Amino acid sequence: MKPGHSTRNTIAYLYKTGRGHDHTDPHLVAAWDELVPDPGRTDHPQQALAQLVQALDLRVKQAGDRAQKGHVWQCAIRAAPEDPILTDEQWAEVARRIVHATGIAPTGDPDGCRWIAARHAPDHIHIVATKMRGDLRRPRQWNDYHRADAELAKIETQWGLRAYDRGDRTAAKRPTRAETEKATRRTGSPVTPREKLRATVRTAAAHATNEDHFFALLVGADVLVDKRIAPSGDTTGYKVALAGDTNAVGDPIWFPGGKLALDLSLPKIRARLTGQQPSDTPTTRRVHPAEHWRQTTAALRNAHRTLHENSNPSAAQAELAAVGELLDILPTLTTGTVHHELFAAAQTFERATRSRIRFDYAQAAELRTSAKRLLRTADQPIPDAVALDLLLTLTLLAIAAAQWHRAYRHTQQAAAAQGALPHLRAAYRHTAAPALNNLAQRAPAPEAADRYAALVRGALPEYAEQILTDGSCPALASTLHEAEADGHRPADALTKAADSRELDTADSVAEVLIWRLHNTRGVQPRRAEGAQTRITTRSRTEQRQVQAPDNQRLPTPSLSPERARRQR
């Protein structure tokens, strides 16, 4: 609904046919006056077009200098491919309802703006109006796009047409065509500065421990930062720009944080930073790095339980926002394929972290605090079972997030959570494959394997067939054998692992049990010499750059062109 400056050019386009245009049989289906000339239904189309333009522009000319410069209002409305072909009478009703809903020409108002609705294809119409009322006042068309959209939603429901996925107006703004073309010309990639900045600011917010740390991380990531300072000296806002991204006169192109995404405004960033548990108190007991991963996994299970119970929408939305922060942190702890898949998962899941449901960041303090503590483990070896248990739990939570959003009709958010699943599964598979192979190579003798199969049938009869036919069953037998050798009762350990979380949504119940058994306190698996014993992490130097306030560098990779296109 962008304003236009030339009524004649707009109308001429609607009636243009022939080479280079797919317009067929252009004609009017409705207008402010039934007697207006229709260039598509006369032997003198040019004369009729001129008369129509003159009639539409009459009040604009009468208003003179009071008329808006962009006085042409246009709205295109298209039916879905699977919808039936609407008649001219039906399209006319659509047009009248839209000009009424938007305030262009309210029903029964003799001073409403002059408008027409033209049809030059079977599946859509164009509504064109001149924005000057009969009383020579401008129409009250504030928020016209969303009011038109709301009216179209009613029409879809009443007429049984396909319901369009509208969202709830919490999505981050998509890059414009001009931004994408400019990025392609300058860098050869369609990834725009807006998208790069959004990813960088989100990652900085997830890593930061305080407001100064947040801004330092941005500066360390080669982002230009301009704070808005009040007369009192307080910072009231900020905007960011990519170094080298300038306009025609060489000035940086700035993006306010709140324009990158609703949750990246300075008040929201501050709410994040204060909505976490207090820092750890000094203690003489050294916490093993794996314990931080176990704590985060436990917090993820609590978040999963909150989503599954669905008794507190506010708490559930807070947990989803915290999951988004965890996903923004995990790529920093990994490299290679796992790093890229987790980064893609974070960028995809980002849409699932926001909705119209209000929440307090402190409602998910456990998960948000434990996620930040993972940053302390970047230079430490982490057992496979600990990392894989977290990845599996994160995958299950993404499934629960999609289901929870569907229950509230958050279609865009549900699609985002669903879209993150392939990346989470790929990250898990890449990490799990060597560990499962090592376990399978140490499978017990057939007699012992048969005994463990009987244990599975007795402890988990509803999942027994699925587990015993799974390709990971030999690795599960090896895990039960090692647990028994370490003094644990296999049946008890198996039952405890199964009771720790639901199994219905698991891709592989056997693999879930394997990592839960290994990750249970006191059940430490024996490893073959040379076996994989840690998730691939970044170096100590890189991690120090993320956390230290003096030499701030934030490792945030660029989106690949392929992933950028999929996200759009």
Stockholm file with secondary structure:
# STOCKHOLM 1.0

chainA/1-568         MKPGHSTRNTIAYLYKTGRGHDHTDPHLVAAWDELVPDPGRTDHPQQALAQLVQALDLRVKQAGDRAQKGHVWQCAIRAAPEDPILTDEQWAEVARRIVHATGIAPTGDPDGCRWIAARHAPDHIHIVATKMRGDLRRPRQWNDYHRADAELAKIETQWGLRAYDRGDRTAAKRPTRAETEKATRRTGSPVTPREKLRATVRTAAAHATNEDHFFALLVGADVLVDKRIAPSGDTTGYKVALAGDTNAVGDPIWFPGGKLALDLSLPKIRARLTGQQPSDTPTTRRVHPAEHWRQTTAALRNAHRTLHENSNPSAAQAELAAVGELLDILPTLTTGTVHHELFAAAQTFERATRSRIRFDYAQAAELRTSAKRLLRTADQPIPDAVALDLLLTLTLLAIAAAQWHRAYRHTQQAAAAQGALPHLRAAYRHTAAPALNNLAQRAPAPEAADRYAALVRGALPEYAEQILTDGSCPALASTLHEAEADGHRPADALTKAADSRELDTADSVAEVLIWRLHNTRGVQPRRAEGAQTRITTRSRTEQRQVQAPDNQRLPTPSLSPERARRQR
#=GR chainA/1-568 SS CCCBSCHHHHHHHHTCCSTTCCCCSCEEEEESSTTSCCGGGSSCHHHHHHHHHHHHHHHHHHHGGGSCSSCEEEEEEECCTTSCCCCHHHHHHHHHHHHHHTTSSCTTCTTCCCEEEEEEETTEEEEEEESCCTTSCCCCCTTHHHHHHHHHHHHHHHHTCCCCCCCCSCSCCCCCHHHHHHHHHHHSSCCCHHHHHHHHHHHHHHHCSSHHHHHHHHHHTTEEEEEEECTTSCEEEEEEEETTCBCTTSCBCCEEHHHHCGGGSHHHHHHHHHSSCCCCCCCSSCCCHHHHHHHHHHHHHHHHHHHHHCSCHHHHHHHHHHHHHHHHHGGGGCCHHHHHHHHHHHHHHGGGGCCSCCCCGGGGHHHHHHHHHGGGGTTSCCCHHHHHHHHHHHHHHHHHHHHHHHHTTCHHHHHHHHHHHHHHHHHHHHHHHHHHHHHHHTCCCHHHHHHHHHHHHHHCTTTHHHHHTSTTHHHHHHHHHHHHHTTCCHHHHHHHHHHTSCCTTCSCHHHHHHHHHHHSTTCCCCCCTTCCCSCCCCCHHHHHHHHCSSSCCCCCCCCCHHHHHHHC
#=GC SS_cons         CCCBSCHHHHHHHHTCCSTTCCCCSCEEEEESSTTSCCGGGSSCHHHHHHHHHHHHHHHHHHHGGGSCSSCEEEEEEECCTTSCCCCHHHHHHHHHHHHHHTTSSCTTCTTCCCEEEEEEETTEEEEEEESCCTTSCCCCCTTHHHHHHHHHHHHHHHHTCCCCCCCCSCSCCCCCHHHHHHHHHHHSSCCCHHHHHHHHHHHHHHHCSSHHHHHHHHHHTTEEEEEEECTTSCEEEEEEEETTCBCTTSCBCCEEHHHHCGGGSHHHHHHHHHSSCCCCCCCSSCCCHHHHHHHHHHHHHHHHHHHHHCSCHHHHHHHHHHHHHHHHHGGGGCCHHHHHHHHHHHHHHGGGGCCSCCCCGGGGHHHHHHHHHGGGGTTSCCCHHHHHHHHHHHHHHHHHHHHHHHHTTCHHHHHHHHHHHHHHHHHHHHHHHHHHHHHHHTCCCHHHHHHHHHHHHHHCTTTHHHHHTSTTHHHHHHHHHHHHHTTCCHHHHHHHHHHTSCCTTCSCHHHHHHHHHHHSTTCCCCCCTTCCCSCCCCCHHHHHHHHCSSSCCCCCCCCCHHHHHHHC
//
